[in-house]
Amino acid sequence: MSDTIPDTVPDLGATPAEGQRIRHDNVVYTTVKEGLAHILIPEDSAKDGQTVQQVFYNPIQQFNRDLTVLAMKAYGKERVQQKQAASKARGKFIDKKRKRKEQPLTERPAKSPKLGETPAESAEAQVDTEMRDDAVGEPIGQSAEGEVAAAADTAADKAGAPSNDGTEAKKEPPIPFTILDALSASGLRALRYAHEIPFVTSVTANDILKAAAQAIERNANHNGVRDKINISVDDALAHMYDIVVRELRRITLSKNKPSPSEKYDIIDLDPYGSAAPFLDAAVQAVRDDGGLLCVTCTDSGIWASNGYPEKCYSLYGGIPVKGWYSHEVGLRLILHAIETSAARYGLAMEPLLSLSVDFYSRVFVRIRRSPSMVKFQGGKNMVVYSCGGGCGAWTTQLLMKNKPAPNKKSSGLFYKHGFTRAPTTGTTCEHCGSTMHLAGPMYAGRIHSPEFVKSVIAEAEEASPEVYGTKERIRGMLQTALEEFLPSPEEMAADSSEEGDGTKKLKESLTEAQVAAIDPYPFFFHPAQVSGVLRCASPSEAALRGALLGLGYRVTRSHCKPGSMKTDAPWPVIWHVFKEWIRQKAPVTENNIKPGSVAYRLLGLGKKVESPRPDATESGRQGDKQTGSPQSPKPDSRPTKSQEVVFDERLGRYQDKGKYVRYQENPRENWGPMNRAKGK
C-alpha cells in the first residue's frame, strides 16, 4: 500500500489544515477541523452517513462540544480566580511563618504565661510549639487553601526555588487545572480543551480501546499539544476509581500535611448511550470543593419515552412519563441519579445548566462536600401523577418537606426536614376522569443557574463564529433556558427584600433558602397537543399567550420543544382558556366527538355544566400542588381573576430584542446518533 501513496502527501509533522491529506503508517488520513483542533479520519471512512468506524466520531455533536468548551471557560475563569486567591493567602501565611522562624528566639514576642506557669516554662512551651508547626499543618480536606498551595509549592520546587541572593524564580508556576475526558474516542474533546481553554494545565484522554489511544496520540502529535494531553488506555470506571483509591490513601497517610489532590477539576462523561454506570465513580473522582461534572446521555428512548420503564428505573432510579413533556422529565431523572449517587458520600449537587438537545441530554453540575446541603435532598425530589392516557394534565408530590421556622433569637430562619402529606391527587384525573399514573422520583429543584447561564452567554458573545460553528444556536438555546426561570412568590419577595431570604449561608453565596428552593412550575404544555385532545383547531402561540397574560399569569417557552409553553397558570385556567377559544374562535362539531371520549368529558358535552372559573386560589396554582400542601380554598380570601378571556395577539407576541436560533434546524440528511465504533 505504501507504493500507492505519493511522496508529496505530508506526514504528521505538517502544519494542520482543514481538508489536508496526511500519511502515517501506510494509511492516508483526511484532516477534519472543528474549533481549533484538527483530527485525522481515515480517508476511506471520511464520508457522511452511517459508516463503520474504528474510533467513534459524530460531527452532529459539534453543538455539544462547542457548548461544553464555552461552559468550561465560564466555570474555569471563576475557579482559577478562587485558586489564585487561595494560593496568595497561603503564600502570605507561609512567609509570615518563615519570618517568625528566622527571628532569634529572644526577639520574638513572648506569649503570656498560663495561670500557674512560670515564664521559663512558657518560653519552653513556645519553642516546642514552633518546632511542631510543620507537623501540625492544616486540617485534612480538599480545601483550596491547602491543596492548591501544596500543588503550587510542588510546581515551584520543580521550576526552581529562590536563589541565595534573594532573587525570585524565573516565573510563577501555573495554577493546576485538570480535566478528564473519560470516554475520549478520537480525542477530539481533549484536543479542543487543550487548544481552546488557556488555563488548562493537563487533559487526560482515556479510552478502553487501543485503537482509540492510537488515534488520540496521532491527533495530539499532529496538533502539537502532546505535552498537555495524558493518554490513558483503561476502563473509565477503573481509571476514576483508581483516582478515588489514591485520594483516600493520600488523606489517610498524609498525617494532616497538605498535599496535591489527584482529583480532577472537571470530568466530562460523553458515552455511547447512558452515563448512569459512570456516575458513582465520577462524583467521587471530581474535586469535592466545587468541581464540575459534565454528563451526556444519548439513550432518550429510555428516559424520555414510556416504552422501557423498568430499564429507566434500573439506570436512573425513577420511572418516566407518557406525555409531551417527557424530555423535561428525563432531565430531572438524570439529575436525580447524579444527586443520589453523590449524596451517599456527603456530596451535594448544584445544577448549573441542563439541556435536552436533539437525541440526547447534556447537564452541567457542580459537586461540593456539604452534609448540610445533602439534608435538603428529600424535599427536592418528587413523584409525578400524570394523566398520560387522557388529557395530559399532571400534579406533583414532594417526597419530604423542608419547612422554614424562626430561630431561637428570632433573627432569622432555619429549616426543619420532615414528612409531607400524601397524596396530592386521586386515582382518576380531576379534569377528564382518566386513570392517573405514577412517575419518578425525580429532581424537583431548579435545573439551571441563571448566573451560570449568563456567564456562558457572555462567553458565547465573545466567541468567534469561525471557531464555534454552532454559536448562533448555542446563543439562542441559552437565552431560552434563561427565560425559562419563573420565580416563585417567595423568591420574588426575597429578591425585593434588602435583608435577603433570612437564612444563613451554607456554601459561598448559597443560602439555606436557595438550597431548599424547588421549581414550582417544572413542566411545559404544548398548545397543538392540547388542541388535539379537545379535537379543535389550535390557537396561535401569540393568541394563547396573550390570553394567559391578560388573566395575570406569566408565560414563557421551554428549550425542549418549539411551540411549548411554561406558565404559572394552573390546569383549570388552561382548560378554561381553551374552552373559551372553542366558544369564541373555533367551534367544534359535537357529532364528530365520540361520547365518553376525553374531549367529550372535558367539554362537558351531553350535560349542562359551567366551565371552571379561572380563580387564582392558593390551592389552584401548580406551585402549591407541587409543594404537596394543597389548602382548602376560602371564599373570602380568593383573589379572583377577570373571567373575560381575550385572545390578544399583540399582547402575546414575544418582544425579542434580537433574533435567536432557539431550536435545531436539520443540519443534513439522515443525521442522528450514528452507529457504534467497531475498533478494538
N, C-alpha and C positions, 0 to 999 in steps of 0.2 A: 504493500500500500504506500510505503514511503516513496517509491519511484513515481507515483502518480501525483504527489504533492509538489507543486513548483517551489523552487528555492526562494522565489520572490515573496512567498507568504511568510510574514514575520512570526517570531516566536513570542513567548510570554514577556520578554523584556521590552517589547514595543510599547509606546505610549498608547493607553487605551483610547478608543474612539468608537462611536456607535456604528454598527454595521460592518466593523472590521473583521477580516478573516485572520485567525490565529492558528498556527500549528503547534502541537505539543504531543509528544509520544506517539507520532504517526497518526494523529487524529486532527482533523480540521474543525475548528470551532468558529461560530459566528458570535460577535460581541453584541450583547443587548444592554442598553443603557437605561437605568432607572435612578432618578435622583442624581447623586454624584458618583454612583457606583456603576461598574461595568461587570457583567457576568458572562461567562463563556458557555454557550449552548452548542452541543454537537450539531454540526451542520445538517445532518440527516433529520434531526428532530426539531429544528428551529422553524417550525411551521405552525400556523394557527390551527386550532381544532384539538380533538381528543387523541393525542399521540401518546405512544408508550414511552415513558421517561425513566431513565435510570435514577435521576435525582429530581424530586418534585419542584416544579416552578409554575406558578399560575399568574400570568400578567394581569388578570382581572383584579387580583388582590392588591394592586398598587394603591388603591384608596386606603386600604388597611395600613399599609406600610407608610404612606405619606402621613396619615393621621398620627400613627404611632411615633414617628420621628418628631413631629411638632409637639405632641403631648409630652414626650420625654424632655424636650428642650424646655418647655414651660415648667415642668416639675423640677428638672435638674438645676435650673438657674437659682431657684429658691433654696434648693437643697445644698448647693455649693456655697451659697452665702451663709447658711447656717453652719456648715462645716468650717468655713473660714473664720467666722466669729468664735466658734468653739476653740479652734486652733490658736487664735490670738489670745483668748482668755487663758488657755493652758500655758502658752508661752510666757505670759506675764507671771503666772504662778510659779513656773519653773525658775525664771530669772530671779524672782524675789527669794525663792528658796535657796538658790545658788549663792546669792549675795550674802544671805544670812550665814550660810556655812563658811564663806570665805572670811567673815568677820572674826577677829580674835575673840575668844570667849569672854575676855574682860571688857570688851567694848559692846557686847550685846546687851540690850535692855533686860534687866533682871525681872523675872516673874515674881509676883508676890508670893511669899511662902504660905502654905496651907496652915490652917489652925493647928497648933501643937507641933509644927515643923520648924526646925532651926534653919537659918539662912544657908548654912553649909549643906544641909540635906536638900534644900530647894534647888541649889545650884547643881548638885549631883544628879538630881532627878531631871533637870533641864538638859544636861548633857546627854543623858540616857535617851530622852525623848528625841533629840536631834539625830542620834545615831540610829534610832528606829524609824525615822521618817521614810526612808526608802522602802522599808519592809511593809509599812502600813499601806501606802499607795491610796487608791480610790476604791470605792465600793464596787463589787462585781456587777457587771452590767454592760450594756452596749451603748452607753451614753456617748454623745458626740464629744464631750469634754475629754473623755478617757481614751476611747479607741481611735478617734480621728487624730488626736495628738500623738498617740503611740505610733500610728501608721506614718504620720509625718516625721516623727523622730527617726523611725527606721529608714525612711527615704532620705532624710538629711544625712544620716550616717553613711549611706551609700554615695551620696553626692559629694560628701566631704565636709568635715567639721571645721569650725573657725580655727585659723592658724594661731600660733603663739603670740604674734604681734598684734592680735586683736582684729585683724581683717576678717570679714564675713566670707562665707562660702560664695561661690560664683553666682548661684541663683537659688531662689527659694523653691523647695520641692513642690510639685503639683499636689493639689488635694486629691486623694484617691476617690475615683468614681467608677464603679464596675457594673457591667451589665451581663446577664446570662441570656443567650438565645438558646433555649433548652432543646428545641427541635429544629435545627438550623437548615437542614436540607442543602440547598445550593449555597447557603451562607449569605444570601442577598441582604437579609435584615442586618446581620452582623457587619457586613461591608458598609451599609448605609449609616449605621450607628457610628462606626469608626470614622467615616468620612465627614458626616454632617453634624455631629454633636461635638463641639470643640473641647468641652471639658471632660470628655470621657478618657479615662486612662487605660482601661482594659475591657475588651469584649470577649467573652468566652462563647465560642460557637460549638455546640455539642450536637452530635447525631450518632445514632446507633449503627448506621450503615457506613462501611468502609468507603464505598463509592462516594457517599456524601462528604466524608472527611477529605478525600482526594480532591473533590470539586471545590471545597472550601479553601484548601491550601492553594490550589491552582488559581482561584479567583483572587485570593488575598495577595498572592505574589504579583499577579497581573495589575492589581490596583495599587500596589506599593504600600499596603497597610499591614503587612505581615507582623510588624513589631507590636501592633496594638491588638491583634487577634490571637487568642489562645484556642487551639483546636483540640477538642476532646472527642474521642470515639468511645461512647459509653451509653448505656441506657439512661434516659433522662432522670428517672426515679433514682437510680443508683447514684448518679452524679450529685443530685440535690441532697439525698440522704447522707452521702459522704461528707458534704459540707456541714450538715447538721451534727454528725458524729464528731467531726473535728472541732466544731464550735463548743460542744459540750465538754470535750477533753480540755480545750483551751481554758474554759471557765473553771473547771474542776482543778486543773493542775497549775493555774497561774498564781495561786496563793494571793489573790486580791491585787496582783500587779497588772495594770492595764496593758493590753497588747492588741495588735491589729486583729479585727474580725475578718474572717473569710467570707462572711455572708455578702450577698450582692445588694447593691443599691436598687437595682431594677432586675426583675425576672420577667421575661417575655415567653408566654406559652401560646404557641400557634400550631396545634396538632392537626392532623388529618382526622376530623371527627370531634369527639368530645374531649375537653380538657379535664373532666372530673377525676380521672385516675391520678392526675398530677397535682391536685390542689393541696393535699395533705403535706406533701414534701415541699411544695413551693412556698406555702405560708410560713414554713419553718426556715427555709433557706434564704429568704429575703430578709433584709435588715428589719429588726422589730422596733426601730425608733423612727419610723415613718417611711419605710421602704415602699417602692411602687411595684405592684403586681399587675401585669397586662395579660388578659386572658381572651383567647378566641375560641369559640365553639361553633363548628360548622354543621352539627347534627340537628338542624332546625326541625327535621322530621320527627325528632324525639321530644324536644321541649316546646315546640310551637304547633303541635298537632294533637289530635286525640286518638291517634292510631296505636300508640305504644305506651300507655300509662304505666305499665309495670316496669318498662325499661327506664322511663323518665324517673320513676321513684327510686330505682336502684342506683342511678347515676347522680341525681341531684337532690334526692330526699324529699321530693314533692311530686304532686300529680298535676298535669297540665289541664287546660280548659278547652272546651269546644266553643269557639266564638271568634269574632273578628279581631279581638284584642289579644289573641293568643301570643303574639310576639312580645308584647309588653309583659305578659305573664312569664314568658320564657326568660326574659332578662331578670326578673325577680326570683325565679327558680335558681338561676345560675348564681346570683348574689347570695341567695340563701345557702347554697352549697359552699361557697367560699367562706361565708361568715361562720357557719357551723364547724368547718374544718379548722378555722383559726381559733375559735372560742375555747376549744378544749385545751389549748395551750396558753390561755390567758391573753390571747391576741385579739384586738378589736379591728374591725374592717370599716373603712370610710369610703363609700363610693364617690369617685370623682367625676367619671363620665361613663355612661352605659348606653350603647347604641345597638339597635337592630339594623343590620346593613345587608341588603341583598339576601344571600342564602346563609348568613352567619350572624353571630353576635360578637361584639367587641366591648369589653369592660376594662376600666382602669380603676384600681382601688388602692388605697393607702393602708398599710399594716402597721399597727402600733401595739406595743406591750402595755396593756392597761386593763387589769382586772375590774377596775371600777366602771369602765365603759362596757365591758362584757356583761355586766349585770343588767343592762338595758335590753339585751338581745331578745328575751322572751316577749317583751312589749313592743318589739319592732318586727315581729313576724306574724303572719296572718294566714287564715284559710279563706277561701272564696266560695260563696254559694252562687252558682251560675245557672241561669235558665238557658242552657246551651241548646236544648231541643225545642225551645219555644220562642219567646220574644227576644232573648239575648240579654236581658237585664241581669244585674248582679248585685250582691251585697257582700260585705266582708266581716270577718270576726278576728280580732286580735287574740293571740294565744295567752297573753298576760297583760297586765295593766301597770304602766309606770305613772304613778299618781304624785303630783307635786303637793307638798304640805309645808306650812311655815316652820322655820327652825325655832329652837328654844328661845332665842333672843328676838324673834320676830323681825329680824333684819334681812331676811332672805328666804329662799325656798330650798328644800331638799326633796328627793324623790323616794317614794316607797314602791316596792316591787311586789305585786300580789296577783291574786286570781281575778279573772274577769267573768262577767255574766255571759251565759250562752243559752240557746243560740240566738242569732240576730234575725232569723227568718224561720218560716215553717217548711214543711216538706214540699209544698207547692208554691209556685210563683204568685205573689200578691197581685201582679198585673194581668197575667194571662191564664193562670191556673195550671200551667205545665209543671212537670216534675223538676225540682231543683237538684243539682249535682254538686258534689264537693270537690274542690281543687286545693292544692297546696300541701303543706305550708310553704310560704314564700316570703321574701323580704318585703316589708311594708314601709320602709323609710324612703327618703329621697334617693333617687338613682343618679342624680347629677349634683355636683357642687358648682353653683353659679360663679364663684370666684375662680375656680379652676377652668371652667369653660371660657370665661372671659380672657384668661391668660393664654389659652390655646388659640383663641380667636386673634389675639394680638400677635402671636407667632405666625399665624396664617396670613395676616395682613402684610407682614414684612417679608413673607416667603416669595421666592421667585417662581413664577409660573413655568419657567423653563426647567426648573429642578423638581418642582412639585406639580406634576401634570394634572392632579385631581384637586388642585387648590380651590377652584370655584365651588365644587361640590362640597368639599370639607367646610368651607366658609358658610355655605347655605345650611348644611345639616347642623353645624354647631349653633348657628343662630336659631334654628328651630328648636334644638334641645334647650337652649337658654330660655326661649319663650314658653316652654312647657311649664315652667315654675309658676304655680298658682299658690301664693302664700295663704296659710290658714288665718282665721281671725286672730288667734293667739300670736302668730308670727308678725302680723301687721301691727298689733298692739305693742309687741316688744320692740319693733323697729322704730315706732314713733315715740317710745319712751326713752328719756335721757339716761335712765338707770338700767337699761337693758332688760333682760328677762328675769332678773332677780336670783339667779342661781350661780353657784361657784364654777370656776373653770376647772376642767379635768385635764385637758391636754392643749397646750398652746392657746389658740384663740377659741377652742371649743368649750362651750358651757354645757352644764347638765341638760338644760332645756333643748339645746341644739342636738345633743346626742340622743335625747328621748324623742325628738320630733319624728312624726310619721308623715307620709304623703296622704292627705285626706282625699285626694282625687286621683287615684292611681292609674285609671284606665280611660281609654277613649271610646267613643262610639262612632259609627260610620253612617252618615245620613242615607246613602244609597241602600245600604243593607237594612236599615230600619224601615225605609220605604218599601223594600221588598217584603218585609214581614207584614206590612199593612196593605200590600197589593195596590199601592198608589204611585203616582209619578213623584220622582224625587225632587225636593226643593233645591234651588241653587245654594251653594255654600254661603254666599253673601246674604241671601234672604233668611236662611235659618239662623245664621249668626246674628243678624240684625234683630230677629225676633227675641232671641235669648238675651241679647244686650239690652233690648228695650224693656225686658222684665226685671232688669237689675242684676243679671248674672254675668259672670266672666266666661269668655270663650277663647280658646287658643287651639293650636294644632298639636299633633303628635308627630315626631320624626319618623315613626314606624310606617306610616302609610299615607299616601296622598289623599286629600279629602277628609281626613279624620278630624274629630273634634274632641278636645278635652274641656270640660266645663265643671263648674261647681253647682250647676243646676241638678236637682235630684231627678230620679226617673219619673215620678208623677208629673213633673213640669215638662219633661221632654215629651212624654206621651200626650200631654195636653196641647203642646205646641204643634205636634204632628196632626192631631185631630182637627185643630184649627186650620192647618194647611189644607187638609182634605175638605173641610167645610167651606173655606174661603176661595181656594185656588184650584184644587184638583179633586173634584168629587169622584168617588168610586161607584162602580155599578154593583149594587148589592147582590144581584143574581149571579155574579161571577165569583162571589166569595162563598166557599163551601161552609155550610152550617157546622158549627163545632170546631172550626179551624182556629188557629191562633189569631188571625186577623178578625175573624167573626167575634171572638170573645173580647179582643182589645177594643174594637169599635162599638161593642155593646149592641150588635145587631140582633133583632128578634125580641128585644125588650127595651123599654124606655129607661135609660139611666143617664145621669148627668156626668159630664166629663170631670175628672178630678180637678179641683181648684189648685192653681199653682201657688199654694201658700208656702212662704219661706219660713216654715217652722223649724225649730231646733232639731226635731227628730226627723224631718224630711230630707235634710241635706245629706249628700253622700258622705260627707266627712263625719257626721255623727254616727251613721250606720257603721262606718269603717272603724270607729273607735270602740265599737262593741258596747256602747252605753246609750241606746235609744231611750228617750224620755217621752212620757205621755204628753201630748200637746195640751196646753192650757188655752181656752178660748180668749182669755183676757191678755195673753202675753204673746200672741202670734202676730208678728209684723207682716201683714199681707202685702202681696204684690198686686199691681194692677192686672185685672183679668183680661184686658184687651191685648190681643196679640197682633202686632203689626210687623209684617214681613218687609222691613226697611232695608233694601239692598245697599243704599248709600251708607247707612249706619254700619252695616255688616261687612263692608269692604275693608280688608287689611290695609292700613296706612304704612306700607313698607317704604322706607327711605331709599332702599336700594333693591335691585332685582337679584334675588338669590336663587341658585340652583339647589333646591331643597331636597330633591329626590332623584333617584338613579334614572339615567337615560340609557337605553340599550347600547353598550359600547361596541358590540359586534354580534354577528350571528352565532347562535349555539353557545353562548357564554354560560359559565356556571362553575361548580366546584372542581371539575376535571377528575380524571382517573388517578388512582393511587400510583406512586412510583414503583418500579419493578426492580430497582437496584438491590445489591447485596452488600 
